Every structure is written in C-alpha cells, then in structure tokens.
C-alpha cells in the first residue's frame, strides 16, 4: 500500500523515501504510545491479507470529537471493503467511546472515497481550498462529518431511514 503511487496520491501522502518492512513495523510499533489515535489493519476475511488501514485519530476530549481516515492498497477497491471498514470504525467510536462528532477530509480527486463516506452518513461541511499540493497542482479537500444523533438514527445506513426522516447529519 505504501509503495503504490495511486494510494499515496489518493491519501495525499508525500513519501519520504522508500518504506521498507522494518521501518513500517517500527513506526506501527510506536502507535500504542499515542493516546489520540488507533491504527488498525483492514484484513480481508477470505484471504487473511492486509488490504488497508482504518485510523481513528486526533481525539479531542474537550470537544468530544475526533477524526478518522481509511486507506486501501491496490486491488482492494470496488468490493465494499472501504464502506464496511468505515462503518465498523465509526460504529466502534460512537458506540464504545461516545464522541459527538467524527470528521474527515477527502481530496477532490478521490470521489470514490467521498461516496463511501456519504454511504455511511458523513455529510459535507465545506471545502478546504488548495489543501494539498500534489505534483505542482493545488487540490481542494472536502471537510465532512457525522454526528452522534445521526449515527444513532441510521447506524451507518442513512439511505434506509427514508426521505421523511428528521436526520440532519
């Protein structure tokens, strides 16, 4: 995943040298020392392969909020894994840890990820203009969030709530 140019572009990750397994293991080994985040591997049940990661991070206890993100490597797209991982991580956050708000950013050149977040119930809040400089081009990022009342109404399936719902995100 960390050696795939398209994954790096979609996540806006500017690589600093070639990541090798030892360096990645060392970095992931330090994650338990960070209270405000949890780095989780996304493992495909059928094969046992790690296909991506889900990361709730930037916990802000005073405002009862956090951020989250997902990333997937080549071959993991188009099979519903991102939607499932997002539902699971958002469910865990809301139902076990109790924040009021979970937010994220998604780059304009990643409509597939934006659709995943919308399917789970994230709603757009605004645009961070020119948030990313990628290969000489400035790229906007959509700021999106999901609030606890919306989550507990639809539990990651807002399309099932119906048009007459009071759901406001």
C-alpha positions in Angstrom: 0.0 0.0 0.0 2.8 2.4 0.9 4.6 1.7 -2.3 1.6 2.3 -4.5 1.7 5.7 -6.3 -2.1 5.9 -6.6 -2.7 5.1 -2.9 -0.2 7.8 -2.0 -2.0 10.3 -4.3 -5.5 9.5 -3.1 -4.4 9.9 0.6 -2.2 12.9 -0.1 0.8 11.2 1.5 4.1 12.6 0.3 6.5 9.7 0.7 9.9 10.3 2.3 12.0 7.6 0.7 11.0 4.0 0.1 9.2 2.5 3.0 10.6 -0.9 3.9 9.0 -3.5 6.2 11.4 -2.9 9.1 10.7 0.8 9.0 6.9 0.3 8.9 7.0 -2.2 11.7 9.0 0.2 13.8 6.6 3.1 13.1 3.5 1.0 13.7 5.1 -0.3 16.9 5.1 3.2 18.3 1.3 3.7 17.7 0.3 2.4 21.1 2.2 5.3 22.7 -0.2 7.8 21.1 -3.4 8.3 23.1 -5.3 10.2 20.5 -5.2 7.6 17.7 -5.7 3.9 16.9 -4.1 2.4 13.8 -6.0 -0.7 12.7 -5.2 -3.1 9.8 -8.1 -4.0 7.5 -7.8 -7.7 6.8 -9.7 -9.4 4.1 -11.5 -12.4 5.7 -11.3 -14.7 2.7 -7.5 -14.5 2.3 -6.2 -13.1 5.6 -4.4 -10.4 3.6 -3.9 -6.9 5.0 -5.6 -4.7 2.3 -5.7 -1.4 4.1 -5.9 0.5 7.3 -8.6 2.4 9.3 -7.4 5.1 11.7 -9.5 7.0 14.2 -7.2 9.8 15.3 -7.0 13.4 16.7 -9.2 12.6 19.7 -10.3 15.9 21.3 -11.9 15.1 24.7 -12.8 18.7 25.4 -15.0 18.9 22.3 -16.0 15.3 22.2 -14.7 14.8 18.7 -12.2 13.0 16.6 -11.0 12.5 13.0 -10.9 9.3 11.1 -9.4 8.0 7.8 -9.1 4.9 5.8 -6.7 3.8 3.1 -6.5 0.8 0.8 -3.9 -0.7 -1.4 -4.1 -1.8 -5.0 -6.7 -4.5 -5.7 -8.9 -3.7 -2.6 -11.1 -1.2 -4.3 -14.6 -1.8 -5.7 -15.5 -4.6 -3.3 -17.2 -2.8 -0.5 -14.3 -3.1 1.9 -13.9 0.7 2.4 -17.6 1.0 3.2 -17.5 -1.9 5.6 -14.3 -0.7 7.3 -15.7 2.8 7.7 -19.0 1.6 9.2 -17.1 -0.6 11.6 -14.7 2.1 12.8 -17.4 4.8 13.1 -19.7 2.3 15.0 -16.8 1.5 17.4 -16.1 5.1 18.0 -19.7 6.2 18.6 -21.0 3.1 20.5 -17.9 2.5 22.7 -16.2 5.8 23.1 -19.0 8.3 22.8 -17.8 11.3 20.8 -20.4 13.7 19.5 -18.6 14.3 16.2 -16.3 12.5 13.8 -14.8 14.4 10.9 -12.5 13.7 8.0 -11.2 15.3 4.8 -11.3 13.8 1.3 -9.5 15.2 -1.7 -11.4 16.4 -4.8 -9.6 13.8 -6.9 -11.0 10.9 -4.8 -14.7 10.8 -5.5 -14.8 7.0 -4.7 -13.8 7.7 -1.1 -16.3 10.5 -0.8 -19.0 8.2 -1.9 -18.0 5.7 0.7 -18.2 8.3 3.4 -21.6 9.6 2.2 -23.0 6.0 2.2 -22.0 5.7 5.9 -23.7 9.0 6.7 -20.9 11.7 6.6 -22.2 15.0 5.3 -20.1 17.7 3.6 -19.5 20.8 5.7 -17.3 22.8 3.5 -14.2 22.9 1.3 -10.6 23.4 2.3 -9.4 25.2 -0.8 -6.0 24.3 -2.1 -5.4 22.0 0.9 -2.9 19.8 -0.9 -0.1 20.5 -3.2 0.3 17.4 -5.4 2.9 17.3 -8.2 2.6 21.1 -8.7 -1.2 21.2 -8.6 -3.3 22.5 -5.8 -6.2 20.3 -4.8 -9.3 21.1 -2.7 -10.4 18.8 0.2 -14.0 18.4 1.3 -14.5 18.6 5.0 -17.1 16.0 6.1 -18.5 14.9 9.4 -21.0 12.6 11.1 -22.7 13.5 14.4 -23.8 11.1 17.1 -27.6 11.8 16.7 -27.4 11.0 13.0 -25.4 7.8 13.7 -27.8 6.5 16.3 -30.7 7.1 14.0 -29.3 5.3 11.0 -26.3 3.4 12.3 -24.3 3.8 9.0 -27.2 3.2 6.7 -28.7 6.7 6.1 -30.5 5.6 2.8 -32.6 3.2 4.9 -34.0 6.0 7.1 -36.2 7.4 4.3 -36.9 10.8 2.9 -39.3 11.8 5.7 -36.7 11.3 8.3 -35.6 14.0 10.7 -31.9 13.0 10.1 -29.8 16.1 9.6 -26.4 14.5 9.7 
